[in-house]
Amino acid sequence: MAINQVSLSFYPPRWQERLTPHPRSLTDQGTPVQIAEAVPVEGVDGMPVSCDDFLEWLTQQGFTADDWGRGRVYYRGQVRSTFGTEKEIDVCFSDEAGEVTGVDCRFTLSRESPVALSGWGAFATAMCQQFHLRLAPDGKTPCNEQEFLAAVRQHRFWREFARSFGWEA
């Protein structure tokens, strides 16, 4: 994760996030780095999210496969960020036997991020409603726009950018 991105994870109904502390890596706050992985939810019989359906939907939303992602990383748009021109939204998903197990979205921060935020919210809400994705770690129902916007605004890097650029009082 970069310091100029808000990164959020989403999980389909049949999957959930499990965090495991890395035995030898620490964050800049001195706490163990948490490795996230998708694990099945016990006793859930929901419909699986097909990778093919997810990819078709992403493509319809204007996303393009990234060169390095082996078909699991897609992006849309570009922004001028602190590190130059970067992808505005990155979507990376994990799968097992053709079923989406988790979706990680990274939104690149720039001076214009407050203007872009409503578009990010519309995208994330549409994705979550279409595929019944929950926001990690505690989401119980498909993520809605209010929950998404709150998660972005509470993210450490958003808050740092907001302070720097005077976005919020």
Secondary structure, 3 states (H helix, E strand, C coil): CCCCEEEEEEECCCEEEEEEEEEEEECCCCCEEEEEEEEECCCCCCCCCEHHHHHHHHHHCCCEECCCCCCCEEEEEEEEECCEEEEEEEEEEEEECCEEEEEEEEEECCCCHHHHHHHHHHHHHHHHHHHCCEECCCCCCCCCHHHHHHHHHHCHHHHHHHHHHCCCC
